[in-house]
Amino acid sequence: MLRIILVVLLVAGLALAGQAQPDTVKVGAYIISVHDINFREKEFTARFWLWFVYDNPDFDFAKQLDIPNAKGIDPPEIIVDSLNGKAWAIMKMKCVMKENWNVADFPFDQQHLTIQIENTLFDNSSLIFLPDTAGSRYDEQEAIDGWKIKNFHVHQKTNDYHTGFGDPRPERALQNFSAFVIEMDIERDAFGLFMKIFIGMYIAFAIAAISFTPHPSELEPRFGLPVGGLFAAVGNKYIIDSLLPESSSFTLVDTLHTLTFLAIFSTLVVSSITLRLHDLKKNDVAVRVNRIGSRLVIGLYLIANLVFVFLAWR
């Protein structure tokens, strides 16, 4: 009986030994800078160092490196050396990365950036990345201007490709590649930017609100000022929209401008009512309606703006 058990264990050990284990590659990254953030084109540029420490001489990351979520990759600067008997490759990278920006709360937005690194030739049956979590960092002084980096981390994941890339064998219909992933969140102190991009809109509303001050009988300023303010608000909306990607959702920019359009329209409605009352010789009623209407329009506009800005900032 003991002899049978020993034979079974020997056969099992030989079977396990016969299964090739994937080589591990220790990989890390140091972010030099993230810049040229372009919401309209849905991209940003990243410069960073990568390093690989491995045993297998068939690995050539200078030729086999891929970044699947990059728009473009500049030819890297490469340093090849050895470290404790292992190959050691260091690469200085510059890439234009694709990014689907979330601009719902712009300019109080927080963005999540991802960079994925793969080997184009060896799948995860031959190569597994081992992240150098201790050595992976970013330049805290120069990494990104106008933003703060939070939750920076690196990890390994598996990317699945449901294709044989031309290989007709059924077992190759699904291929899995190990990926080294760099992730970070970025946010900014946005109140200064908020005032820069929305000051024109608020001045446009202020111009429209001035129309409440003339007497209801003064036709030209009562209607001319809101119309001028409306054109200014529309122009401000077009300027901000030119900075942002197309979006089917209703963003903070859309919400605040819609409030402004409605508020300016409300000033015209109040002026129309008071003018009609004046024509009917009800001057006291016209003045009272103008006073109440102006307070309602201005008060509700300010409260609604504070609520929506606070919800986006929170």
ABEGO torsion letter per residue (X at the ends): XAAAAAAAAAAAAAAAAABBBBBBBBBBBBBABBBGBBAAAGBBBBBBBBBBBBABAABBAAAABBBAABABBBBBBBBBBBBGGBBBBBBBBBBBBBBBBBAAAOAABBBBBBBBBBBAABBAAABBBBBBAAABBBBAAAABBGBBBBGBBBBBBBBBBBBAGGBABAAAABBBBBBBBBBBBBBBBAAAAAAAAAAAAAAAAAAAAAAAABBAABAAAAAAAAAAAAAAAAAAAAAAAAABBBBABBBAAAAAAAAAAAAAAAAAAAAAAAAAAAAAGBAAAAAAAAAAAAAAAAAAAAAAAAAAAAAAAX
